[in-house]
Structures are given as structure tokens and as C-alpha cells.
Amino acid sequence: RGTMASCKIVTYNVDGIHSPIKRKKLLTLLKREHVDIAILQETHLSVKEHMKLKSDWVGTVVASSFNGRQWGVAILFNKRLAFTTSRVLIDPMGRSVIWAGEVDGIPLVLS
């Protein structure tokens, strides 16, 4: 695990994860499924709340928020994943985040 050859990337429209119970269920699912990168849409979280997504397996969170009750996107990176970030573009309206970098030496752009 942790290389591009075995990198598991998923995307979910989570329709709001403000509830700690819903957040925990999501993080548990992602861990159980051995996800390396998770792209989340419609998080409805503030900047501070996005940092609560860091967990025992999430090492890095790249997120965009608006007002904490609408929109919001996040990209979660597994702690075991060997990656480097070259550029991050964050929409201040909470509609998108673009991450560019390398995973296992392979260029990758996520949005």
C-alpha cells in the first residue's frame, strides 16, 4: 500500500458531515475500505471543522469552505501514502479545491 500502483481513490458526495456521528461513520468506512485518497463533496464544514477529518489514517486534509452550512469540498490523504504537493488552488466559495503533485513519483491532479 501507499504506492501509485495500488493507490485507491474514491469520491463521495457526503451531503453534509457536520454531525460527529456521520463524520465518524464516513472515516470508519474509508479506513475499512483501505482508501488512500478520498475526495469529498458537499461537506458543509468550516475550515476549522475540516481539520476534524484528520484521524488515525488521514494525515493531510486539503479543503475549501464557504460558510460551514453549504458547499465545502475536501481531499483526504492517507498517512501511509508517499506524495508531494506542488500546487493547491482553493475556491473561497467552497465549491472546489484542486491539488497537483506526485504520488509515488507519478504526476497527478485531483479536483
PLY file of the C-alpha trace (Angstrom):
ply
format ascii 1.0
element vertex 111
property float x
property float y
property float z
element edge 110
property int vertex1
property int vertex2
end_header
0.00 0.00 0.00
0.98 3.60 -0.33
2.24 3.43 -3.93
0.54 4.63 -7.11
0.31 1.04 -8.37
-2.05 0.20 -5.52
-3.49 3.66 -4.78
-7.23 3.56 -4.07
-9.00 6.84 -4.84
-12.71 7.34 -4.08
-15.09 10.25 -4.36
-18.28 10.78 -2.36
-21.00 13.39 -2.20
-21.43 13.24 1.58
-24.39 15.68 1.74
-23.06 17.27 4.92
-20.87 15.70 7.60
-21.38 18.25 10.35
-22.64 15.54 12.70
-19.76 13.87 14.61
-21.54 10.52 14.24
-21.82 10.83 10.45
-18.18 12.00 10.26
-17.01 9.01 12.30
-19.04 6.57 10.16
-17.51 8.03 6.99
-13.94 7.87 8.32
-14.51 4.30 9.54
-15.81 3.28 6.10
-12.86 4.88 4.32
-10.39 3.15 6.66
-12.13 -0.23 6.33
-12.05 0.08 2.54
-8.28 0.88 2.64
-8.75 4.21 0.85
-5.59 6.18 0.10
-7.22 9.36 -1.24
-10.82 10.42 -0.62
-12.40 13.33 -2.47
-15.45 14.62 -0.59
-18.12 16.94 -1.96
-20.82 18.87 -0.08
-19.07 18.58 3.29
-20.86 21.66 4.73
-17.92 22.18 7.12
-15.99 25.28 8.12
-12.21 25.48 7.71
-11.74 24.51 11.38
-14.23 21.65 11.14
-12.46 20.24 8.06
-9.39 19.71 10.24
-11.51 17.34 12.38
-11.32 14.95 9.43
-7.73 14.16 10.39
-7.85 10.76 12.03
-5.74 7.72 12.71
-5.42 7.14 8.95
-5.89 10.67 7.50
-2.63 12.58 7.58
-3.39 15.54 5.29
-6.62 17.41 4.58
-6.86 19.91 1.70
-10.22 21.68 1.88
-12.32 24.58 0.70
-15.17 26.03 2.78
-17.76 28.73 2.37
-19.85 29.39 5.47
-19.94 25.97 7.08
-23.55 25.24 6.19
-23.36 24.91 2.43
-20.93 23.65 -0.15
-17.47 22.58 1.00
-15.07 20.08 -0.54
-12.10 18.18 0.82
-9.35 15.84 -0.31
-8.10 13.44 2.37
-4.71 11.74 2.08
-3.82 8.55 3.92
-0.82 8.90 6.27
0.89 5.92 4.57
0.72 7.47 1.10
4.04 8.79 -0.23
3.14 12.02 -2.02
4.43 15.51 -2.65
2.34 18.61 -3.25
3.36 21.05 -5.96
0.27 23.26 -6.09
-3.09 23.74 -4.37
-5.86 26.01 -5.66
-8.73 26.68 -3.26
-12.01 28.31 -4.27
-13.02 30.74 -1.46
-16.68 29.94 -2.17
-16.20 26.33 -1.07
-17.06 24.77 -4.41
-13.72 23.30 -5.45
-10.17 22.51 -4.50
-7.51 21.46 -6.99
-4.45 19.56 -5.80
-1.45 18.91 -8.03
1.55 16.84 -7.07
3.11 13.42 -7.32
2.18 10.05 -5.86
5.00 7.54 -5.99
6.78 9.80 -8.50
3.78 9.88 -10.86
2.26 13.32 -11.61
-1.37 13.59 -10.50
-4.03 16.31 -10.42
-7.11 15.91 -8.21
-10.17 18.12 -8.16
0 1
1 2
2 3
3 4
4 5
5 6
6 7
7 8
8 9
9 10
10 11
11 12
12 13
13 14
14 15
15 16
16 17
17 18
18 19
19 20
20 21
21 22
22 23
23 24
24 25
25 26
26 27
27 28
28 29
29 30
30 31
31 32
32 33
33 34
34 35
35 36
36 37
37 38
38 39
39 40
40 41
41 42
42 43
43 44
44 45
45 46
46 47
47 48
48 49
49 50
50 51
51 52
52 53
53 54
54 55
55 56
56 57
57 58
58 59
59 60
60 61
61 62
62 63
63 64
64 65
65 66
66 67
67 68
68 69
69 70
70 71
71 72
72 73
73 74
74 75
75 76
76 77
77 78
78 79
79 80
80 81
81 82
82 83
83 84
84 85
85 86
86 87
87 88
88 89
89 90
90 91
91 92
92 93
93 94
94 95
95 96
96 97
97 98
98 99
99 100
100 101
101 102
102 103
103 104
104 105
105 106
106 107
107 108
108 109
109 110
